[in-house]
């Protein structure tokens, strides 16, 4: 049973295209996140939703738009892809606030923009 | 901005040896967490230590926290080849829901 799943695992696309990444968690958590991990492995929070409400929105270009149809899903849509968007994107979920507030990560989506 | 910074960036040890890595952070925290990332995989939570705790153990892992120095250390005892991974510290601020991660320490355990 996969706790946090992401699709696709790999995404290779041309500059200027629009693409979406999907995330689902079956842990019953209220909070979900999107992170970007660059080539130096630095992991940066992009967005977070709690019960379908946006609670964290870091300085991310408007080309990135998260959507949470329900609390088990958080998708990321990227418009007009640029070379600098190439990275690994991780979805995560947690139960916040809680004493068990660790985050559970998906396997990542490796995006390569050509 | 990046909150945690791990040191060293990379560590290579022989199987059976201990591995120690450090994390420094800048602002007051509610808790500090350590995660492991195997190559090509997502992060896996290892251990959480709260700001009022000084030391925690979990199996072969030992974490310390010194809030006066704004630093933490992760010790892996009796390392195994399977411990080869990148290790990240992450901090949660006092009035913050988000975790701020460092860039990690890459540990290689040689058989």
Interface residues (C-beta under 8 A of the other chain):
Chain A: X4 X31 X33 X35 X40 X41 X42 X43 X44 X45 X48 X50 X55 X56 X90 X92 X96 X97 X101 X102 X103 X104 X105 X106 X107 X108
Chain B: X2 X31 X33 X35 X37 X40 X41 X42 X43 X44 X45 X48 X86 X88 X92 X97 X98 X99 X100 X101 X102 X103 X104 X106
